[in-house]
Amino acid sequence: MDDPFDDALVRLLGDRCPSARVREIEDGDSAADLWRSLEEGGFADAMVAEEAGGSGLDLAAASRMMASCGVHVLPLPLPFTMLARAWLAQCGEPVPPGPVTFAAVPSRRQEDRILVQRVPFAATAAWVLAEVDDVLRLLPAAEAQAEPGADGAALGNAGWRCWSSATLERSPVVPRFDWRSAGACVTAAMMAGAMNRVLSDTLRHANERSQFGRTLGKFQAIQHQLSVMAEQVSAAMAAAALGCAGARLFPGHLQAAVAKSRACEAAVIVATSAHALHGAIGITAEFDLQLRTRRLHEWRMAFGTESYWHGRLGAALLERRDATVLDFVRENVSPTGTADA
């Protein structure tokens, strides 16, 4: 189905965000020109209501754009910015310029500092939406002291960001919403897009690379692994669509739980199988596969892994002692379900 917003974003990313540009930004080059193109194209305000100057897309309509960000491993937090801007405009609050990202875990205090770990896109965001003492605030990224993580994650995802108490006191307060579910659902959509691209790249490699006189795709063992990958990608895409279903701004908590948990489960299998089928070349810096599989592992850790979200689903099910599992699914985690925990 044609989607003019997503089609326009895909054309822009194909032109302005090739793999070489992603590598440059991950290595520390400025992403200002890329962000300017996205903002001038109206993508950052895609979910802001039309009467407030945006395009008025709901979460379901914007989900394909979020997946496309994953396909192109866009090194900017466009999906998070879309949500944040729409929420602030809806609440009548000022919308700050520049890209906004969400901190993936609540902050903690250490003496007179505010510490936030695991901030996706921390290196390219202008603002970090973080929960501090049960209050949501927009913290200026430029005033943060950065402490890189030790696992080599890109864009500062695994490191710490530290702000002074003085910065916190003058940071804007954001009306409260379920930021963890929103972040998880957005991340699941990006993961589904990235996994779909990993699958297509792996299929192409299997049909081009030859061993023992035949292309890899002619071997039954390879076909089996490709089939498993396709199954996992399809499941992740369906779960992401479920999480983003409905004419609303934010996902339901349990629908987000299904989307993120299924995407996390699939990411491990898809990334592992893709590297197994590519062989040693897949992990080289020059090969594009690692751009997406690295990001998949980072995004799996953001806003809770499958273990966290399985626990949330299980707890919600146990609270419904009078309902069968089928009733629980129909009422809570189906596209038409309205109840939430």
C-alpha angles and dihedrals in degrees: 000000000000116000112186093197094050093042090054092047092049091052091049094047092046089055102036104026110048119155092265090058091048089054092049092052092045087053091056106273116142118267093198095110093050092048091049090055092050093047094046088051090058094240095125090058096041093115096040112108116265092240088058093052101268135107096257098229117166124219094269093051092047096046095088090055089051090052090049089056086058093047091056094034087231105205092217130079096242096147092050091047091051091055096042094049093048092050095047092048091048090052093047092245124140114269111225121222120251135034120320125206133186123238106237096218133030116270126248133209124240112183104302095343134092112220123200123180130196103023109173112224090006091151095057103032123102093201135029118208104211138167109239118177091341091307125108114229138175106233118196108243092207091064095052125106106226124218110185120226122245098234099072096246115169126247094016094289096142100037134085129261118203128196130184121243088245091060090048093054093057096040116112117257115232121211107255123263135154095280095170094057091044092049092046093050094047090048091049090054091051091047091052090053093047092047092050089055092047089054094050091047091050092049090052092049091049091052094047104039116080131202127176091000096306135086114255091247091065092067115093093220090055091047089054092053091047090051091052090049092050091049092051094046092050091050092049092049092049092048092049090050089051092051092051096041120123138049096277142103101239131036125246112260096242094041088053088049091056092046096049098040093050093045091050092049092050095045093064093051096041095048093045094047093046092054092045091054094044094048122202095336090068094070097048117113091234094058117084096220093082091055090068102032091051090051091047091057092047093048091048088063094046119096093358134319126246090277092060095047094043086056092052091050093047093049091050091050093050090053088061097066092157094055132077120233089255091053090049092052093046093049101039116020107029121099090252096042115116105181119096139179 
